Amino acid sequence: MLVRASETSPSGTMSRQSAGDPRGKCRILYVVGQLNAGGMQRQLHYLLQAIDRDRYRPGIVAWNSGDDDVYVPQLRALGIPLYSVSNAPTKIAKLRAFRSLVKELKPEVVHSYSFYTNIAAAWAVHRTPAVAVGSLRGDFEWEKNQTGALLGRLNARWPAYHISNSFAAAASARRSRSFFVPKHCEVVFNGIDLRRFSQFGTNTGVPARIVGLGYLLPVKRWERLLRAAQQLKRRRLQFEIQIVGGGPLRAALERQARELEVFDRIQFIPHTDDVSSVLAGALFLTHTADNEGCPNAVMEAMACGRAVVATNVGDIHKLVEDGRTGFLVHSSDESALAERMATLLTDRDLCYRMGRAARRKAERDFGLDRLVRDTLAAYRKAGWKDKERQSSRAPASIND
């Protein structure tokens, strides 16, 4: 279970023993907004799955989470101590509870894995030996605006050292003329567990299945996929589209699909952890977001040997090689989106060649060993001494 702020010791800190961590000391403490379904949470799970947990003794603090969140049982299965400040009555009370926990656990690194918890990590380590690291996982200005005028600025400035999963986001921060920017932003690309995403054979199903993966939020711009479906249907092409993910927009998207007269071609599938099976039945993936860092959905599709048609935002161009592993289109060009999808529907040989090339790129660039090494190296650049490294040659990752 998650240890909550109400389950505290007389000193106001959350008990380590209640969290099920018999080792006591936590070397790396992660703070994350939520542990529900999402790309950020998936990356945190991947990182903790691959890191040497006996050596680095990670723990997690959830800012707004409950025991029923998707990743709680998966992280518990890894033996990760989980804490929560969700039931603290105010934001100030959450900050105090978090700072008390940091003082008790005495971590060497506190890594805010959510942009909006960056300032909490910075404040919690103040006047302690711990190193604070923030996160930037999308467009810099968009992240600031989403968090609010004051908190957006504070989270953008502190901690001084941020890790971004996107070169585009880091460049956006560097271009900003505001005082409220991180002093340094290291880029650590996302990784995926290639063992979970085997390359599948060619899909010859009729009608061809197109898949969209992701949370049903406005920034993902799912309506573009629905309008592309309308254009494809008018061309009398045989296809079906599965939109896989949970989120608040499902009812609105279902209404729009009916209005566009494509509801018969669209299936809305709830969130699933078995993404590999979903992609096994797909001909290719389409990704239509307005704002991205380094999207898991694109990487996972490529690992499964599937071509990708995507809007050219964030660092997607570093994943998808246009014309080789899929197609990139401008985010505002919906005609080009539909045209590229039609190309893959009608030229199966091209689609299969792109899928094979995508798998080769995934094997070369997307592994978890690289994610662990780069993340630990970023902590050291931020000032972490990692004294155990000097006295031990143990591998950083269980996969090394």
C-alpha positions, 0 to 999 in steps of 0.5 A: 500500500501507499504510506500516506501523510496521515500514517505518520510517526509522532515527528510528522514523518512517514514511517519507513517500516510501514512502507515495507522497506527493511533496508531503511536508507533510500538512496534515490527518491522519486516524486511523481504527480500520479501513478496512473496510466501515462507515458511518464509513469511508464518511463519511471516503471521502466527505469526502476525495472532496469536499475540495480535496485539493491544498490541504488535503493529507490523509493517513490513519493506520489503527490496525487495518487491512490492505491488503485492507480495503475502503476501501484501494483507494478511498482510494489512487485518490484519491491519499491517503497511507495509513499503518498502525500495525497491526503494532506489538506493543503499544498503547504501541508504536502510540502511539509510532509514531503520535506519531513520524509526527505529528512527521514529517508536521507536520500542522496538524490531527489528526482522530480519526475513530474514538471509540477513537482519540481519546486517541491524537490528543490525545497525538500532538499534545501540545507540537506546534502541531497541533490535535487533534479527536476523534469521537463517532459514536453514543450517548455512553454506549454509545461509552464502554462499548464502549471499556472502563472506562479507555479509554472515559473517556479517549477521551470527555474528550480531545481537548477538542474533538469532532465528532459526526455526531448532535445526539442524541449531542452532547446525551447528552454535554452531559447527562453529569455526569461529568468525562470528557466533551468540553469542546465537541462540534460537530455535523457531519451526515453527507453523501452523494454525490448523484451516486451515488444517482439517484432511481429510478422507482417499483418495481412488482415482485412480490413487493415487495422490502424492503431492509435495509442495514448491517453485521451487528452486534448493535447493528443488531438485525436479528432485529427485521426477521426477526420483522417478516417472520414477522408479514408472512408470517402476513398472507399478504403478498407480499414478499421481504427483502434484508439487505445487508452483511457481518459476524459475525452472518450464520450466526446470522441465517440460523439464526434465519430458519429457526427463524422459518420465513421463510428462504424470504423472506430473502436475505443479500447480501454487502457491496457498494459498488453500493448504488444498484443494490440500492436501485433494486430495492427498494420501501422500506428498513427500518432496525431499529438500537438505537443510531445517529448519522446512518445512511448507509443511511437517507440513501442510500435517501432519495436514491434516492427510497425511503421508509424505515421506521426505529426512532426512535433517534439523529438518524433523526428529523431524516432521516425525517419521520414520515408524509411521507418514511417511518415512525418507530417506537419501537425496542421496538415490533415490532408497529408496525414490522411494521404500518408495513411492511405499510402500505407493502406494501399502499399503493403510492401512499403509498410512492411519494409518500414516496419522492419527498418523501425525494429532495427532502429529500436534495437539500436537506440531504444534499450533500457540499459542506455536509459539507466546509464544516461540517467545515472550519469545525469545525476552525477553531472548535477552534483551527485557524488555516488560514493558507492560507485568509487568502492564498487564495480557492480553494474548500474543496470541488471541488464549490463 
